[in-house]
Amino acid sequence: MKMITGYLPMDQGDVLIGGQSVKTGALKKQIGYLPENNPLYLDMPVMDYLAFCAAIQGVSQSAIANRVLDMVQVCGLGAEKHKRIRELSKGYRQRVGLAQAMIHDPAVLILDEPTTGLDPNQIVEIRELIRKLGQEKTVILSTHILPEVEATCDRILIINKGKIVADGAPSTLRKQAQGRQVLQIRLEDAGVEDARQALANLPGVSAVEISNPAELRFDVQSHPEYLSNREIFELCVQRHWILAEMIPLETKLEDVFRDLTVN
């Protein structure tokens, strides 16, 4: 997704986005918004509702019909476009909400919990639609559902008590929070305690846990800023053990969030 550019706090309490004040009508026209509680007129047909939204957003009368048809196509509403909104499933109502947010072709879309209450299939559909929109527009997604963040966003801001406490790509935040390499390894032709002790004695290793003794699985944690892959491999060669698996474990985004927000 595109990034927000030109965000500057002003001394007068004003805020600039792309060089324009958020208080100006010109900037407000560049923002589309889908709130968590999708405010739809349930008795209106989809086409009529989108035409109404286009009119109140200032789309010229001559362009409304084409904008409505464009949004029907972009949001996948073709099969439902002549139905009343109350006849639609929750997933299609969310699509109508996205369509109304984009009807005036804004540069920025703000989506608040866009998949709340959807079933798994609908969630996948809305995620795909949001990713598609993010290729052309700046999309700001507000959510507490962290798998949603990882599935749709390329930049994450974590806010705690009104302050930004993290800002970066999902992989970057996980690496920054982790700080130490953790490897999950599986050996063959080794004794459990012998292998544990030998791994623990490696210079770069700070801790070893036996995760599954029957399968000779170990979780090996390295010292900060240290990588133990080569040492483990060389140890296995010296001891004539088979290194069947070596899998780096990443810190989960949920763990990053908790570390930054739980006091």
C-alpha positions in Angstrom: 0.0 0.0 0.0 1.1 3.6 -0.5 2.4 5.6 2.5 1.0 8.8 3.9 3.3 11.6 3.0 3.7 15.1 4.3 2.2 14.7 7.8 3.2 17.6 9.9 1.8 18.8 13.3 1.4 22.6 13.4 2.0 24.9 16.3 -1.5 26.3 16.0 -3.0 22.8 16.6 -3.5 22.3 12.9 -2.3 19.3 10.9 -1.1 19.1 7.3 -1.4 16.1 5.0 0.3 16.5 1.7 0.7 20.2 2.4 -3.0 20.9 3.1 -4.7 21.6 6.4 -7.1 18.9 7.6 -9.6 21.7 8.3 -10.0 22.7 4.7 -12.9 21.4 2.6 -10.5 20.7 -0.2 -8.6 18.1 1.9 -11.8 16.5 3.3 -12.8 15.7 -0.3 -9.6 13.7 -0.7 -10.6 11.4 2.2 -13.0 8.4 2.1 -14.2 6.9 5.4 -15.8 3.6 6.3 -16.7 3.5 10.1 -16.9 0.3 12.1 -20.7 0.5 12.2 -21.4 0.8 8.5 -24.1 3.5 8.2 -26.3 2.3 5.3 -29.8 3.2 4.3 -31.2 -0.3 4.3 -34.4 0.4 2.3 -32.5 1.9 -0.7 -31.3 -0.2 -3.7 -27.6 -0.4 -4.0 -27.4 1.7 -7.2 -29.6 4.4 -5.8 -27.7 4.6 -2.5 -24.3 4.9 -4.3 -25.8 7.6 -6.6 -27.0 9.5 -3.5 -23.6 9.2 -1.8 -21.9 10.5 -5.0 -24.2 13.5 -5.0 -23.6 14.5 -1.4 -19.8 14.1 -2.0 -19.9 16.6 -4.7 -19.6 14.4 -7.8 -20.9 16.3 -10.8 -24.4 15.1 -12.0 -23.0 14.1 -15.4 -20.4 11.9 -13.8 -22.5 10.1 -11.2 -23.8 7.3 -13.3 -20.3 6.3 -14.5 -18.8 6.6 -10.9 -21.6 4.3 -9.6 -20.9 1.7 -12.3 -17.1 1.9 -11.7 -17.7 1.3 -7.9 -20.0 -1.6 -8.7 -17.3 -3.2 -10.7 -14.4 -2.4 -8.4 -16.2 -3.7 -5.3 -17.7 -6.8 -6.9 -21.3 -5.7 -6.5 -22.5 -6.7 -10.0 -24.7 -9.6 -9.0 -26.3 -7.6 -6.1 -26.5 -4.1 -7.6 -30.3 -4.1 -8.0 -31.1 -5.4 -4.6 -32.1 -3.4 -1.6 -29.3 -3.1 0.9 -31.3 -4.9 3.6 -31.3 -8.0 1.4 -27.5 -8.2 1.2 -25.3 -10.3 3.4 -22.9 -8.6 5.8 -20.0 -9.2 3.4 -21.8 -7.4 0.5 -22.9 -4.6 2.9 -19.2 -4.0 3.6 -18.6 -3.9 -0.1 -21.3 -1.2 -0.4 -19.6 0.7 2.4 -16.3 0.6 0.7 -18.0 1.7 -2.5 -19.5 4.8 -0.9 -16.2 5.6 0.7 -14.6 5.7 -2.7 -17.4 7.1 -4.8 -15.7 10.5 -5.0 -12.3 9.0 -5.8 -10.4 10.2 -2.7 -6.7 9.8 -2.4 -6.9 8.5 1.2 -9.2 5.7 2.6 -9.7 5.3 6.3 -11.2 2.0 7.2 -12.3 1.2 10.8 -12.5 -2.5 11.6 -13.7 -3.3 8.1 -14.0 -7.1 8.7 -15.8 -7.1 12.1 -18.6 -9.6 12.1 -17.8 -11.3 8.8 -17.4 -15.0 8.3 -14.0 -16.4 7.2 -14.8 -16.4 3.5 -16.1 -12.8 3.6 -13.0 -11.8 5.6 -10.7 -13.2 2.8 -12.8 -11.4 0.1 -12.6 -8.0 1.9 -8.9 -8.4 2.6 -8.3 -9.0 -1.1 -10.3 -6.0 -2.0 -8.5 -3.8 0.5 -5.1 -5.0 -0.8 -6.3 -4.2 -4.4 -7.3 -0.7 -3.3 -4.0 -0.2 -1.6 -2.2 -0.5 -4.9 -3.7 2.8 -6.0 -4.6 4.7 -2.9 -3.3 5.3 0.6 -5.3 3.0 2.9 -5.3 3.6 6.7 -6.7 0.5 8.4 -7.7 0.8 12.1 -8.1 -2.5 13.8 -7.3 -4.6 16.9 -7.3 -7.8 14.9 -3.6 -8.3 14.4 -3.8 -11.1 11.8 -5.8 -8.6 9.8 -2.9 -6.2 10.0 -0.3 -8.7 8.9 -2.6 -9.9 6.0 -3.3 -6.5 4.5 -0.7 -3.9 5.6 2.8 -3.1 4.7 3.3 -0.5 7.4 2.2 -0.7 11.1 1.8 2.0 13.7 1.1 0.8 17.3 -0.5 3.5 19.5 -0.5 3.2 23.3 -2.2 5.9 25.4 -2.2 8.3 22.5 1.5 8.0 21.6 3.0 6.1 18.7 5.2 3.4 20.2 6.1 1.5 17.1 6.3 2.3 13.4 7.5 0.0 10.6 6.9 -3.0 8.5 5.6 -6.2 10.2 8.9 -8.1 9.7 10.9 -5.1 11.0 8.8 -4.7 14.2 9.2 -8.5 14.9 12.9 -8.4 14.4 13.3 -5.2 16.6 11.2 -6.8 19.4 12.9 -10.1 19.2 16.5 -9.0 19.5 17.7 -12.7 19.9 17.7 -15.4 17.3 15.6 -18.5 18.2 16.1 -21.7 16.2 13.9 -24.8 16.4 16.0 -27.8 15.5 15.4 -31.5 15.1 18.3 -34.0 15.4 18.8 -37.7 14.6 21.3 -40.2 16.0 21.9 -38.2 19.2 21.1 -38.6 22.9 18.7 -36.1 24.3 20.7 -34.9 27.3 24.0 -35.2 25.5 22.7 -33.0 22.6 21.1 -30.5 25.0 24.4 -30.1 26.9 26.5 -29.8 23.8 24.2 -27.2 22.3 24.2 -25.2 25.5 28.0 -25.1 25.5 28.2 -23.4 22.1 29.7 -19.9 22.5 26.8 -18.2 20.8 24.0 -20.0 22.6 22.3 -18.5 25.7 19.6 -21.1 26.3 18.4 -24.5 25.1 15.0 -26.1 25.8 13.9 -29.6 24.9 10.6 -29.1 23.1 10.0 -32.8 22.2 12.4 -35.4 23.7 11.0 -38.2 21.7 11.6 -36.5 18.4 14.9 -34.8 19.5 13.5 -31.3 19.0 15.2 -28.3 20.7 14.6 -24.6 20.9 17.9 -22.9 20.8 18.2 -19.2 21.7 21.3 -17.2 20.8 22.9 -14.3 22.6 21.8 -10.8 21.5 22.9 -9.9 17.9 24.4 -13.4 17.5 23.6 -16.1 14.9 24.2 -19.7 15.9 23.3 -21.5 12.7 26.9 -22.3 11.7 28.0 -23.4 15.2 25.1 -25.8 15.4 25.8 -27.2 11.9 29.5 -27.7 12.7 28.6 -29.4 16.0 26.4 -31.9 14.2 29.1 -32.7 11.8 31.7 -33.3 14.6 29.3 -35.5 16.6 28.0 -37.3 13.5 24.4 -36.2 14.2 21.9 -35.6 11.4 20.5 -32.1 11.5 17.0 -32.9 10.1 15.5 -29.5 10.7 16.6 -25.9 11.5 13.8 -23.4 11.5 14.1 -19.8 12.7 11.2 -18.7 14.9 9.9 -15.2 14.5 8.3 -13.2 17.3 4.6 -13.0 16.7 3.0 -9.6 16.1 0.7 -10.3 19.1 3.9 -10.5 21.3 5.2 -7.3 19.9 1.9 -5.5 20.7 1.8 -6.9 24.2 5.4 -5.9 24.9 4.7 -2.3 23.8 1.3 -1.8 25.4 1.2 -3.8 28.6 2.7 -2.0 31.6 
